[in-house]
């Protein structure tokens, strides 16, 4: 049985209240930035991953696995880490670390997508960060792209024999950057004119770069520290186990 650490929960709660902004920013992609047909497409593309996560959660419950405390912990981490926006006016949105790579390494990419969807919904409803029409797009970029990129990078480096901290750092950094590469593609696809996709994609990507390059490195460091700490004490928690 997974024991929920009260000290960690208290720390996450304190960070949550400290992270709540006094003024709302349009974190993620806000309502109205992309048209409804494009917004609907991202809902359709995100839905299978959320459905698969729910199926896995129900299966774990039937098998008697107490996974919910772990999901609550990684979900709180994702919510808090993605509640610290740095506005990017040139991209019409904001930058932030995401926590999805950390969640994917610990709990698996499907669970990470599931808790990311929950965090994004709460942020849209309670903090006016992101939007409801663009929820599917934000799930796909942060919950799907970030989670699966971080998971496979960590798992691939683990198989190659890289140190735990190095694998986690690369997973966090590249997982973070993948979120913003996908977000840039989403914006460019929805807003470009005939023959202008690549130019607009590179423009939006360049707009994110001044904030997201250092934030990606920061997320890599945070992920490395957290994974190293958890791996030393509770290696059985990891969905992507590191070879001894």
C-alpha positions, 0 to 999 in steps of 0.5 A: 500500500502506498503511504501518502506522505503528509509532509510532502502533501503539506509542502505541495499545498503551501506551494499551491497557495503561493503559486496562485496569481493575483492576476490571471494570465492566459496560460496555455491556449486561451478560448478564442485563440484557435477556431472551434473546428481546430479546437474540436480536432484536438478534443478528438485526438486527446480523447483516446489517451484520456479514455485509455487512462481511465480504463487503466485506472479502473483496471487497477482498482479491480486488481486491488491496487491503491494507485489513487494516492500516488495519482493525487500526489503527482497530480498536485505536482503537475497543478502546482508546477504549471501554475507559475506562468511567465507571459509570452506576448509574442505567442499569445500565451505563456510559458511555465514548467509542466511537471508532466515528464515527472508524472510520466516517469513515476506513474506512466504516460497515460496516468500523467495525461489523465492528471494533466487533463484534471489540472488543466480543467481546474485551472481553466475553471478556477483560475481562468488559465487556458480555456474550455474550448481549447482544453483538448488542445492543451491536453494534447500538448501538455498531457500527451506530448509532454508525458510521452516524450518525457517517458520514452526519453527516460526509458530509452536513456535508462536502457542505454545505462545513463545515470538516473539523474541524467536520464531524468534531467533530459526527460524533464527538459526535452519533455518540457520543450516538446510541449511548446513545440506542439503548442507552436504547431497547434497555433500555426496550424490554426492561424496560418494562411496558405503556404505560411505554416512553417514560417508561422510555426518558427515565429511562434517557436522563436517567441517562446524560446527566450522564456522556454529554453531556460524554463526547460532547463529548470524543469530538467533540474527539478525532475532530476532532483525529484526522481533521484530522491524518489528512486533512492527511497521508493523505486517500486513506484516507478512505471519506467523502472531503472535497471540496477 
